[in-house]
Amino acid sequence: MSKTVFLIVFLSFVISITNADRRIVCYYGSWAAYRHGLGEFVTADIDPTLCTHIIYTFVGISQDGSVTILDSWLDLPNGRDGFEKFTSLRELSPETKLMIAIGGWNEGSQTFSEVAADPYVRAQFVQNVITFLKEYNFDGFDVDWEYPNQRGGQPADKENFVILLKELREEFNKHGYVLSAAVGAAEMSASQSYLISEMSQYPHFINLMTYDFHGSWESSAEINAPLYASSGEFGAETELNVNSAVKYWLEQGAPANKLVVGVPAYGRSFTLANPSYNTVGSPTIGPGLPGPYTQASGMLGYNEICEYVKQGWTVRRDLEQGVPYAFKGNQWVGYDDTISVEEKTKYAMSMGLGGIMMWSIDTDDFRGTCGEKYPLLNTINRVLKGYIPSPTSTTTKEPNSGATTAESSTTTPSSTTTPSSLTPVCTHEGYVRDPNDCSIFYYCQETNGKYLANKFYCPYDLVFDPTIDNCNYKYDVPDC
């Protein structure tokens, strides 16, 4: 990003920092409870104060319009009682909306297509959703149909999806429920699936899945979720980035304040054909090796990546695309870190969008193994709200993946605000680095003729770079 564009984005951030309407939408993959070791993530690990909306995933859909529970042992009282533990989070953060999503990649498209095409079954589905939300005490419902008119769907899905959302919203209005939709973001997919100007009328907000633009299904090492296109890309390749997707949805009539930009708390990984060729675009021979927690080829959670970086993986940044990548030997991953998440959040604000969504919070560094707990989610909060919410602490006993009982606790650090008389480092509004410690910086805000300083810490081994008003790697900051 050029310094001029960055300045525009930064000024927009300063102007809009008190806007309380921005959403921070947090997807929670409930199956993370089955992960081992430090990767195991249970409901007690969620800090609800860091999200305006949290979406539990997933439930399924049946051909008769029923809402189906996919893992009764995980979700219901006869097992781990996940639904109840999840909705009980409102005791810690009453303002946070606790929702549930239907669908996802594994659900596919065919059953959605059949239900949406039949007016009677569709009406039954709407009523079944209402009954489900009441029974399990959720605040809202996220429709994650991947994707209309694709993967077993039919052309009429585009119109039927609009009707389905309309009928859901009309019924939701009677009960005060929140309706959202998760959608394919890139033009090449969205143009096949959505009548954007029509479908956008009905959800309260729309979660753009602005990730998985690239992955190990390709034969070269590419970035999972670039912010901008690379100068080396041509044709349809130039659509595979956040900026192009957002502009397409806006051009097609989506209201800006309904669009929520997705950021991934994971990367897409590759095995390099030759370890000596390790830049973006280098040849690959398949997916990267599974990480210790997610155990999936071709992807690594941010909590896995940050540990690899601490262990010596080399990190580089693609300045054109606004994102980092890391490599060691023949293993390579393109991902998002606190720097790129901050830039994407500022981008969303500069475009007047409705907020930021994360898929998914269970692969952020939620334990703080590499430094701060929830570094990616905290970055979003700091940019959108101007602060990190006050800590919450929950200690609950919940069965782990074995037969014993484990105690889990969650705490979240907050920023420190002190008057300017105690922080003479503030001489103007904006960011400033601590003169004695490059890893500490402040956001100085003038109030009644005095400066208030919000104190922040760069995550593991990063230092504050005043040339970009952001944390950066030490080798890129000569005076540190």
N, C-alpha and C positions, 0 to 999 in steps of 0.2 A: 504494500500500500504506500502511495506517495505521502510525503509529509503534509502536503496541502489537503489531501483527502482525510488523512488521520486527524488534522486539526479540525476539520469540519465535523467529523464524527465525535471528537473529544468535546468540542463546544456544545454540540447537541446533548451530550451526556451531562454536562454541567447544567444546562438549562432545564433538562427534564428530570433531574435526579430525584425530585420530590414527588414525581408522579406515582401515586399509589395504585393506579389501575393496571400497571404492568403485571403480567402473569409469570410465575415461575412454576412450570408444570413438570412434575417429577414422576416418571414411570418407575414402577417397582416390579421386577421380575420375581414372583413369589418362589419360583423353583431355585432361587439362590440359597434357600434354606438347606438344600441338599449338597451344597459345595463343601469341600473339606478345608480344614485348617483355618487360616486367616481369611479365606474367601467365603466362609459360611456367613450368610446374611439373613437375619431374622427380623421380624417386625420391630422388636425392641431396638434394633440398630438404626431405625428411621428417626431423624429429628424433624418433626413436622413443621417447626418454625421456619425452616429453610425453604418451604414450598408454599405457594398459594393453593395449588391443587396437587394431590397425589393420586396416581392411577394404578390400582392393583391389576396385575395381568396374570392370566386371562380366564374368561369363561367362553363356552362354545355355543354354537347355534345348531339346532336340529331342523330337519325338513318340515316338521309340523309347527315350527315357530317357537319351540321351547328354548329357554336359556338353560344350558347344561353346565354342570359343575365338572371340571376336568380332573380334579384331584381332591376327592372328598376327604381323604385323610389329612391333607395339608390344610384344606379350607374350612372344615366343619368341626363341631365339638367332639365328634368321635375320634378325632386325631389331634392335630396341632391347633385347631380353631383359628385359622388364619384370618378369616373374615372378621370375627369379633375382635381379635387383637388389633387388627388394622383400624377398624372404625373407632376403637377406643382411643386412638391417637388424638381425637378431637378434644379429649380432656386436657391435653398438653397445649393444644393450639386450636381454640374454638373457631378461629376464622378460616382455617385451612379446610378446603373442600376435599372430601375423601370419596373417590370415584372408583369405578371398575370398568375394565375394557373387555369388549367381546371381539373375538377373531384372532388377528395376528397372522404371521406368515404360515404357521402350521395348519391353521384352519382352512386356508385357501379361499377360493371364490365361489365354487359351484353351489354350495348350500345357501350362501347369501343370495346368489342370483335367483335361485328357485323361490326362496321365501319372498324376496322383494317383488317378484313378478306376479304373484298371486294375491289379489286384493284381500281375500278372506284370511289367508295365512299371515299376510303382512299385518293385518289388524290384530290378529291373535298374538303375533310377536310383540307388538307395541304394548298390549295389555300384560303379556308375560314379563316384559321388562319392568313395568311399573310394579307388578307383584313382587318381583325379585328384589328391586331396590328397597321396597318397604320391608320385606322379610329380613333382609340382611343389613339394613340401616345405612345404606350408601347415600351419598349426596348427589351423585350424578353418574353418567354413563358415557363411555367413549366407544365410538363405532370404528373399529379397525378392520375394515373390509379390504383385503389385499389380493386383487384389486378389481373393481368393476370392469367388465368387458375384457378381462384377462384371466389367465390361469383357470380356465374352465367356465368363465362367464360368457355373456352374450352381449351384442350391441345394445339391446334394450336396457342393460344395466345402468347406463348413464342416466336415462330418464327415471328409471325405477329407484335409483339411489336418491335422487332429489325428492321423490314422493315419500320414500321411507324416512328421510330426515325431516321432512315437513310434518308427517304424521307423528313422529316421535316428539318433535318440538311442541306441537299443539297439545299433546297430552302432558308433556313435562311441565308446561306453563301452569297447568292446573294444580300441580303438586310442588312447584318450586325446585324441581330438579335441574341440574346442569347437564347440557348436552355438548359433547365435543366430537370431533372426527379426526382420525389420523389418516393422512393422505400421502400418496406418492408425490414427490416434489418436482422432479425433473420433467421438463416439457415432454420428452419422448414417452414417458409413462402417463403423466397427468392428462395429456391431450387424448389419450385412448380411453380414459376412465371417467372423466368428470366434465359436466357442464358447469364450469366454475362459477359463473355469475349467478346461476340459479341455486346450486347446492350451498353456496356460501351464505345465503340468507338465513339458514335455519340453525346451524350449530352456534352456541355461544362463542366458541373459538375453534380454530382449525390448527391442528398440530402438523406442521410440515416436516416430513421425515427427510430432512436435508443431511443425509448420511448414506452410507453404502453406495456412493456414486462409483466407487471402484472397489475391487476385491480380488481374491485369488482365482476367481473365474476368468481373469484376464492373464495375459502372458508377460506382463511387465509390472514392475513395482510402482504402484500409484497410490495417491493419497485418498483415504477413506472419505473425507468431507472437506474439500477445499472451500475456502471462502470465495476466491476468485478463480477465473480461468488462467491457465498458463499461456504464455505467448507461443509455446510450441504446440498448442492444440488447435484443431481445425474442425469445421463442420459441426456435427452433433456433439463432438467432444467438448466444445465450448459451453454446452448447456449443463455439464455435470459439475456444478458447484452451487454454493448457497446463493450467491448474488444473482446468477441467471435464473434459478428456480423462483426466488422471491419476485423478481421483476416479471417473470412470466405470469405468476398468479395475480399480481397486481394489474398487469395489462389485460388479463382475462376478466377482470371485474371483482376480484376478491377484496373486501374492505381491509385496509391495512391494519386496523386495530383488532381484527380477528385473527390475523396470521401470527402464529407462534413458531419461532424458528427452532428446529431441533438441533441439539449438539450431542455428539456421542461421547459417552464415558468409556469408550473402547476404541481400539484401532483395528485395522485390517492388516493382516500379516502375510508375508510371502517367504518362500525359500529362493534365494538368489541362484541363478545359473552359474555365476562366477562371483565369489565374494569380493573380488577386486573392483567389480562394477556395482556400486551401491548407492547411486544417486536416483532421483525420481526418473522413472522410465527405463531402468535397467532390466534386462531379461530375467525372467523367473521360471522355475520349473514346477511350481505348485504352491499350495498354501504353507504358511509358517507352522512351526510346531505348536502343539497345544500348550497353553499356560498352566501353571500349577493349580489354579483355582477354577477357571472357566472350563478347562479341559476340552477345548474345541479347536480344531485345526483352522487356521486362517483368521483367527481373531484373538485379541488379547485385551483384557480389561485394563483400564487405566491403573488400577491397583497393582496389576502385574507389570505393566510397562514401567511405572515409576520405580519399582524394585529392580528391574533390569538396568535402568539408567544408573541407579546407585551402585550396581554391581559392575559398571564399566561399559555399558553400551554407549556408542557414540551417538550424539544428538546433533542434527542439523536442521536448519529451517529453510523452507521454500518460501522466499520472500514474496514471490509473485502470488502464490496461492494462499499465503497467510497462515501456514500450518507447519508443524515440525514432523520429522521422521527420525527413526533411530535404527541402528543396525549393529550387529556383531557377528563376525563370521559370515555364514550364508543366511542368517536370519534378519529380516527387515520388516519394519512396521511403520505405517503412516497413521497418525493419531491426532488428538487434540490435547493440549496442556493448558495451564492457567493463562498463558499469554494469548493463545489463539482463542480460548473461550472468552476472554475479556474483549478481544477485538471483535468477535462475532456479536457479543452482547451490545457493544457500542454501535455496531453496524445496525442491529435491529432497532435500536433507539433512534438512530439517525434517519431511518426509513419510516419512522412512526408506526412500527409494528407493535403487536399486542404482547410481546414478551418472548421468553426463552423456554424451551422444553428440553429435558434431558432424558435420553435413553442410555442406560438406566442407572439409577442412583446406587444400585448394589455393586457396580464396578467402579465407582469413584473410590478414592482412597479413604473409605469411611472409617477405618480404624486409625488413620494417621500414621501408618507404618513409615511413610516417607517424609513426614513432617506434620503439617496441619491436617486435622480431620476434615474430610469433605472439601478438599481444596478447589475442585471444579465448581461445586455447588456454592461454596462460599464466594468464589469469584463472581458468579452471576449475581448473588445477593449484593455484594459490594458495589457493583456497577449499577444495577437497576435501582437499588434502594439507598445507596450511599453508605451503607453500614451492614454489618453481619448481625442478625438477630441475637438477642441475649441468649445465653446458654440454656438448654433444657437438659435435664438429667433424669433418665429413667433406669430403674433397676428391676428387671423382672426375671422370673425363672421360667424358662421355656425349654422343652426337650430339644436336644440337638439331634444330629443325624444318627447318633448311637442310642444306647439304651439308658444312658445316665442323664442327669439333669445339669444344665449349664447355666451359669449366671451371666447375663449380658448387660452391659451398661453403655449408654450413649451420652457423650457430652460434646458441646460445640463451642469453640472459642468465639469471643466477640472482639470487635475493634475497640480501641481505647480512645476516648475523647477527652482532651485536656485543654484548658484555656490557653490563649496565646502567651500570657504572661509566664506560663510554665514551659512553653515551647517557642523560644525566640527564633527557631528555625523558620517560622512562618513570616514572610515579608510580603506576600501577595497571595491571591487566591490560586488554587491549583495544586498540583503535585510537587513535592519537594523531597529530596533524599536526606536522610539523617547524616549530619556531617561526620559522625563517628563510626557508623555502621552501615555499610552499603546495602545490607539486606533489609534495612528498615526504611520505610518512607511514610509520608504523611499526605493526607488531602486537607489543605487549608481552606477554610470557608469563613468569609467575613460576616460577622453578626454584630450589629449595634456598635460598629467601630472597632471591634476586636476580632481576633482570629481564633477560631476553634480548629483544633487539629485532630483528625481521625488517623490513628496510628495503625499501620499495616506491616506485615512481615512477608517478604518474598518466600515462596516455598523452597524446598531442599536445593541448596547450592546455587540459587539464583540471586542476583543483585538487581537493585533498581537502576534503570537506565534512563536518565533525564532526556535523552534525545528522542525517545519514543514514549515517555511517560508510562513505563511498564516495566515489569520484571524481565530480565534477560540473562543469558548465560555469561559467566565471568569473562570468557575469552572475547566477547563482543563489547565489553565495557572497559576500555583501557585504564581509566583512572580508578578502578577497583582491583 
